[in-house]
Structure formats: C-alpha cells, structure tokens
Amino acid sequence: MRDGPNIAAIAAMVGDPARANMLTALLNGAALTASELALEAGVSKQTASSHLGKLVDGGLVAVEAQGRHRYYRLANADVAGLLETLMGVAARAKALRARPGPKEPALRRARICYDHLAGDLGVALFDAFLHNKWMNPGPENTYALTKLGRIKVQTFGVDISEIEAGARPLCRACLDWSVRRHHLAGALGAAILDQVFYRGWATQKRGSRVLEFSKIGEAGLKRVFAFPEPPPAT
C-alpha cells in the first residue's frame, strides 16, 4: 500500500448521489438543516442524517448546533474548490443531471461558489486583475496583490489589513466548472462579493446559487475593475 492521502475515501464520500446533492446544495455558502438537505438529496431525514455523519467525520462538512437545530455547511473553501473542479470534469464528460432548477445560462452568467463570485463575471473579474497587473502568480494556485492592486481593492471598500490577518490565502484561483477557466477565490474574492452585496449590485436568487446583477450593478463591476474589452466577433 502506498503512503499518502487516501483520495479513494474522499471520492467515495462525494461519489454517492445523495451526498453529492447535499454538498452541491451547500455550495451557496448557506448553512442548512438535515431536513433541508434531505429534500435536496431526495432521501428521508434519517438517511440524510446518516450521510451527514459520514461527511462530518470525513472533514467535508462542518456542523454547528443552535438551539434545537443543527446546521451543516461546507467545512472550508478547499471543499468548495474541489466540488467546482469535479463539476467541470462532469460537464466535459457530459455527465449532466436532468433536474429542475435554475436555467443553466443564469448559472453560467453569475453564481456564488461558497462565498465568492463565479461564472462568466467571476472569470472576467479574475482576468481583469491579471490584465491590469493588480496581482501576480504565486505558489500553489495563489496570487499576490501588487501595490496597484492593493490600492484598487481598498478604494472599493475592502479592508486589506483585516482580511490579511486571517489564515485564508488572500487571492486564490478556483477553477470555474462552466467556463473552465479560473475565477477569483480566497479572502479577497469573498470580500469583493461582500461589497457587491453591500452596494446592492446583485442579489442571490432564493433557493439557488444564481446571482442576479442589476444593470447598474453589472456596469459598476465592469467599470470599477476595468474589465478588458472582449475581442471583436469574427
């Protein structure tokens, strides 16, 4: 037997259809009860509790008790990144689910991935940071803000010193399942999305990961972060 991480154990936990549906439901960053996750998975509450116990023991899901209720959420941003990457692999392999829900174009346009912006707009934001030389590549899919980048995000309302004090990487690339390119994750990605909500530029569609930007909000995002102009159609 080879030494090292046991990826088979993690794959087995994610691979069960009911558990996969539960994990996907938690990708919107919300904390849900076992009853709510049972509905997402299409199983009984008792079965859902058994699945959730395995996910908690496996380190993929965290649980918090509040009063008589227990709330479940993804354990960390790494789990969210893993799920987004698996979605990309599934999309390329055409392993798609026929399940009622948000229209695919809306998910592709803008959605929440754990706590940061994903989809077309999330990838465009990541590209803008590189194009405008606001961040430089670092080790292990992380990026470092340049002096210009720090000024840009601070003028947007992000308290850099506060989010740098945490253990989470400041800028991280997260592979976007629908665009198959990176969007901006990490503490900065979360802080930017917080500011988007604070300014009223976008709202999260109820019961969905879809982010609905107003015309003013989308224009504001593109203007503030100087999105590169798309190439002309040929």
N, C-alpha and C positions, 0 to 999 in steps of 0.2 A: 504494500500500500504506500502511495506517495504521501509525503508530508505536505502541509499547506492547507489553505482554506478549503472547506468542503462545499464546493459550489453545487453539488448534487442536492444537498439538503435544502439550500435556498431555492433551487429550481423546483424541487418537489413542492415546497410551500406555495410558491407563486403559480405553479402549474395546475393546481386544482381549479376547475372553473368557478366554483363558488367563492373560493378565496381570491381568485383573480378579480372577480367582480367587486368584492369588498375593497380590495386595495385600490382599484380604479376609482371607486366612489370617494375614497379618501384623498385622491389627488387634488381635490379642490381646496385642500388645506383645512377643511372643517373637521370638527370632532363630532362623531356620530355614535348613537347608542347601538347596542346589539340588535334591538328591534328594527331600527332604521337600516342597519346593514343586512339584516335577514331579508328585508324587502328587496334590497339591491341585488342580493345573491339568489333570490327565489327559493329560499330554504326556510325551515322552521326556526324559531328563535333558539330552541335547544341545540339544533345543528349549528347555527351561526355561532353560538357561544363556544362550542367545541372547536370550530375553525379559528375563532379569535384567540382562544387559549394557545393554540399552536403558533399563531402569528406573533403573539406577545412573547412566548418562550423563545421563538426564533429571532427576536430582535427586529422584526419588520414593522411592528405596530406597538405603540405605547398606550397605556390605559390610565385614566385619571378618574377617581371617584369624587362625585359632587352630590352631597345629599344621598338620596336613594338611588341615584343613577350612576352608571359607569360610562365614560365617554372614551371612544377609541379614535386615535389619529395615527398617521404615519410616524414612525419613530424619528426620522430625520430627513434632511434634504437628499442624502445619498440614496435612500429608498425611492424617493420620487424620481431621481435621475435614472435609476435602474428601470423603473416602470416605463418612463418615457422612451428609453432606449429599446426596451422589449416591444413597445408599440410600433416603433419604427421598423424593427425586424419583421413583426407580424404584417405590417402594411406592405412591405416589399415582397413578402412571401404570399400575399393575397389571402392571409388568414384573417378574414374580416367577420365581424359578428353582425347578424341581421337582428337588430334590437331597436325598438322605438326609442327616440331621444332627440337631442338637438340635431339640426341639419348639419351634415358634415362641412359644408362651406363655412358655416359660422364657427365651428371648432377650429378649422384651419386658419381662419382670419385672425382670431384673437381668443385666447383661453387662458385660464390660470393653471399653472403647473406648480402645485404645492403652495408657493407663496410669491411666485414671480410670473411675469408676462411671457407667454409662449404663443406659437403660431406665427403667421406672416409678420405681424407687427413686432413680436418679440425678436424674431430673427433680424428684422430691419434695424431694430434698436442696437443689437449686438454689432451688426455691420457698421452702423454709424459710429460707434465707439472706436472701432478699428480704423475706419476711413478718416475720421477726424483726429486720429492719433491721441485719443483720450486714454487708451490703455495699451499695454504691451504684453505679449505672451510670457507666461511664467511656467513653472513646473507643474506636471500632473493636471493639465486642463485648467489651471488657474491663470489669472491675469493681474497685472499690477497697474494701478491708475497712474497716469503721468501727472505732472504739475497742472497742465491744462485740463486734464480730466477731473482732477480734484476741484478746481475752480468751477467747472461746469456743473458738477453734481451739487456742490454747495450752494450755488446760485439757484438751483432748482428746489432747494429746501432740505437736502439730505445732510444730516449731521454726521460727517465722516468720522470724527473722533469717537463718537458714541458707538457706531457700528464696527469700527476697527477694534474696539475694546473687547468684543466678543470672540469666541473661539472659532466661529464660522469663517471660511475664506471670504474675502471681500468681493472678488469678482471670479466667477466660475463659469465655464462653458457647459451647457446642458444640451445634449443632442435632441433636437426637435423631431418628434415622430412624423409629423405631417410634411414638414419642409425638408427634412433630412439634412439639416444644417444646424449650427448651434444658435441657441438664444442665451440671453444673459441671466445667469442664476447667481447664487451666493447672497451675501448680506446686502450688497448693493442692488441686485435685482429685486429683492424683497422691498428695500427702502424706496426704490423708484416706483414700484407698484403702489405702495402705501401713499405716495404723493399723488399718483394718478387718481386714486380713490378720494383723497382729501380735497383735490381740486374739482371733483365732480366730473372728471373727464370720461369716466367709464363706470359701469355697474356690473356686478356679476348676476347673470340670469339665474333666477330661482331654480334650485334643483339641478343645476348644470354647471359645467366648468366654463361655459361660454362667457366671455367678457364683451359687453355691448358698449362700444365707444360712441359718444355723440359726435356729430360733425365737428363741433368746436374742439372737442377733446382730442380727436384723431389729428386734426390740423395742428393743435397745440403741441402734441407729442412730436410730430414731424418737424415743426418749426424749432422748438426748444433744442432738440437733439440733432438738428441739421441732417435729416435723413438724406442719403445720397439719392440723386435722381436716378430712376430706373433707366436702363438703356432703351433707345427708341426701338419700336417694333419694326421688324423687317418683313 
